[in-house]
Amino acid sequence: MARELDLGRQYPSTTPVTPDKVANRQVLNPFTGPEVVTAKAVALETEGTDDDIDFSEAQPQLMQVLAETGDALVCQPSNGVTTFGIPVVVAKPSDLQQSRFDGQTINGKEYTYIDHSEREVVDGDEEYTETINQLYLDVSVSLIVAARLVDGVTGVENANYMDLNISARRFERAAEPTDFDAIIKSVTADYLTCKELDADDAETGDTLYVMKPWLMRRSVFDGQTVNNVSYTYSSDTERVATPSGGDPEDQLVTQDYYIGAKIIVGTKKTESDAGGNATQYYDVNDSGRAWAVPLAED
C-alpha cells in the first residue's frame, strides 16, 4: 500500500515552494514488512528564499532510536535485529519539530510545549492539550525508517537524515480527564457535598453533589438483609451486622469522611439521586474506605 509521507521543511520564502517528490521506493517496515513509500516535501511556512531541493539522493534506511531532542533523534543503523555503524542525527518530520511551533502562533493557534511529546494549544477561547500518538521511545527497541538527504535539506542542524514517519506519528488532541480533586464540605448518609480544587488547591466552581461508593451508602443496607446478613445502623458510620444464624458484629467506617478531607471525584454516564439533586459525580474511593470491626478494648 502506498503511503504519502511528509518530508517538509520550513522555507524562508514569501513564495510557496513545492520541492520535487522522491520516486516510489520499497522500504522495510519492521512491523509489517516491505511497503512502497512515496515521500513528498511540504513547506509549512512560506518565508525567505525559494531554494530548490534535490531529493534524488534520498536512500531509506532502517534506524534504531537511541535518544530524542525537540527537533531530532539520535539513531543507529539497524537490520531489525542488531545495530551497526555509527550513530547519526535524524530530523523529525517537520510537523513534529518542537522549534517550529513552541511559542508560535500558527493559523490562529498558540502553541506552548510541556515536553517533546506534549503541548498546550490555545485556539481562540478554547484551550486543550495535544500529545504525540506514538512516542519515539515508548518501547525497548524503537525502529524508524529514515532517508539520507543532501546536506542542509532537513533544516535541522547536523541532521542529514529525516524520519520518513512510516508509523504516522502525529499530534492528537488528548482526552479530557474525567477525575478531579475535591474537598468535602458536608457529609450525609449517601452523598457528600464538595467543591472542586484547582491546581493550587483553591476551591473553584459550584457546589457538587458526590455519591459515596455503593458499599458506603446507608440507604442500601440500613434495615436490610443483604447476602444473608442483616444490618442495623446507629449512625451513618456505625452499624451492627448480624449473619443468618450467627452472632452480631459491630462495624464502623475506616477512615470516616470528614469536612475538609480531600477526595478524587469521578464522573459516570448515569445519574444518581443525591437528596433530590441529580448527579453524575461519585467518590472513586482512592483512600480505600471500608467497613471494619473495631479493635476490642483492653
N, C-alpha and C positions, 0 to 999 in steps of 0.2 A: 504494500500500500504506500503510495507516495504521500509525503508529508512536507508542507512548505514551512521552512524554519527561518527565523529572524536572525540575520547576521548584521543587524543595524548598528550604526554608529551615529554620534552627534556631529553634524556638519556645521562649521561656522559659515553659514551662507544665507543670503537673502533670497536665493532661488532654490526651490525644491530640487533635490538630487535623487535620481534613480540609478544606482550603480548597476553594473552588469550582474546577471544571475550566474550562479555556479551551475554547471551542467549536472544532470541527474547522476548520482553516484550511489553505488550499493555500499552500505556501511553495516557493521556488525552491531546490532542491538544486543547487549549481553543477556537481556531478559527474554526477547522474542526471536532472536536470530537475525539473519540478514534482512535489510529493508532498503528501499530506494528513498533517498533524501533529495529534495530539491531545495537548495539554500538560496535565499534571496536577501539582499541588503535593503534595509528600510531606514530612512532618515527620520529620527524622532523630532529633531529640531531643524530649523532652516535658517541658520545664522552663520555668516562667514564666507568662505570661498567654495566654489564648485570644483572640488578635486575629483577627477576621475579615479575610480578604484578598480584595480585589476584582481579578480578572484581566480584567475586561471591557474595559479599555483596552489590553490587550496587542496590539501590532502587530508581526508578524515583519518583520525587515529583514536583508538580506544585508550582512555586515560583513567587512572585511579586518583580520586581526590584525596589530598593529604591535609590541606588546610584551606581556609577561606578568609577573604577580606571583603570589604564592601563592594568592590568592583571586579575582583578577580579571584582565581583559585590557584593554589599550588598543586600541581598534578605530576604524576609519573606515568610514562607509557606502560601499557599493560596488554597481556594477551587474554585477559579474562580470568586468569588463574594466578599468575605472578607478574611482578613489575620488572622493568628493565630500563637501562639508560639513566639519564639524569633528570631531576625534577625540572619542570618548566612552568612559566606563568601563563594561565589561560584566562582570557577575558570572559566575564559572564555575558549573556545576551544583554543587549542594550536596555531592555525594559526591566532587567533585574539589577542593573548597576546603581548602587546607592547614590553616588555623587551626582547623577543626572536628576534626581528627584528630591533628595534631602534638603529641606529648607526652601524648596522652589514651589512656585505656583504654576501649574500646567493645566491648560483647558479649564481654568476656574477652580481647580482643586489644589489645596495647600498640603504638602507632604512633610511630615516630621518622622524621622526614623527612630525607633527604640533600639533595634539592632539590625543586623544584616537581613533578617528574615521577617521582621515585623515593623509596621509603620502606622502612624496615625494619619487619617485623612480628614480634612475639613472641606466640605463641599457646600458652600452657602451656609445655611443654618443647620446642616446635618454634620455630625461627627461620628466616625466609626474607625475600626481597626482593620487592617489588611495583613494577612500573613501569606508566606510562600506555601503553596500546596504540597510541596515535597522538599524537605531540607536537603542540602547537599551532603551533610554529614550526619544523617539520621540512621545510618546503618554501618556495620563494622567495615564493609567494603563498598564504597560508593563509586560507581563507574559512570563515566560520561563519554560521549564521542565529541572530540574537538577537531578543528581543522587548522592546519598551519597556513597562515596568510602572509602576504608581503609585509615588510616592516612598516609599522605605524597604522595599519588598517584598522586595528581593533579600537583605537582611541584610548587604550589603557596603557599606561607606562610599563615598559619591559614585557609586554604581552604580545607575542607573535602568533598565538593560538586563540581561537574563540570557541566556546562551548556551542555546539550545534543544537543543544536542547532537545534531543530526541525524546526526553521524558516529559516534555511540555510543561516545565516548571513555570509558574506564573503567580502573581499576587492575587489573592481572592479575599473577599470580604469575610472577616471572621464572624462566626456565630455569636450572637449576643449572649452573655452569661445569664443563666436563669436563677442562680443563687446569689444572695447578698447578705451582708452583716446587718443585724438589727439589735436594738436594745429593748428590753421588756419594760413596759410602762404600767401594766396591770396584769393580774393573773385571775382567771376564772376556772370553773370546773373542766371545761372542754377546750378553751381557747385563751390566747394571750392578746393583749393589745401592745403594739410595738411601733417604734419609729425606725426608719431606715437610717443607716450610718454611712457617711461618705468616706473618702479615702483618709480623711483626717479625724475620723471617729466623731464627727459632728452630726447631730440629728438633722434629718432633712425630709421634706415631703409631708404627706398627710399621715394620720394615724392608720395603722394597718391592723387588720384582724387576722391572726395567725393561729391556725388549728394546732393543737397538741398532737403528738403521734397517737394513733388509734388506741394503743395499749395504755396510754396515759389519760384517756378521756373518762371522766366519772360516769357520764350518762350511758356508756356502753356496758358497764359492769355493775353499777350500784343496784342492789336488789335483784340481780340476775344470776342465773346458773349457766355458766359457760364451760363447756368441756368437762362436765361433771364436777365443777367447783362452784360453790355459792359465795357471793360477795356481798358484804355489808360495809358501807363507808361511814366513818365518823367525821371525816373531813375530806377535802379534795386530794390530800396526800397521805391519808391513813385509812386502812381498811382491814377487815377480817376475812380471810379466805378459808372456806370450810370444804374440803374434798368430800365427796359422797362416801359415807361410812368411815370417815377419818376425823382427826382432831382439828379444831380451828387453829389458824395460824395468823398471827399479827403481821401485817406488811406495811411498809412505807416507801415513798418515792425517794430515791437517792440518785442524783442530787436533786433537791427540791428546786422548783422555779422560784425566782425572787425578782423584785423590781430592781432594775439596774443591771441585770445579768445580760451578757451578750449571747446571741444565738445566730445560727445561719438559717435563713429563710429560703425555702424553695417555692416554686410555682407549679401547680398541677393543672391539667386540662379541664377537670370538672370542678364545680363549685361545691362548697360545704356551707352549712348554716352556722354562723357564729353569733348567737344571740339575736337573730333576726337580720344579721348582716351577711350577705352572700360574699364568700371569699374563696380565692384560689391559692392563698398562701398557707404554708404549713412549716412547722419546725422540723428540719431534717434530722434533729437529734444527734448532732455531731458530738455532744457531751456524753452520750450513752446513758441517758436517764432510764431507770428501770425500777420495777417493784422489787423490794428485798426484805428479808426477815431481819429485824433489828437484833443486835447482839444482846444476849442476856446479861443483866447487871450482876456484878459480883456480890 
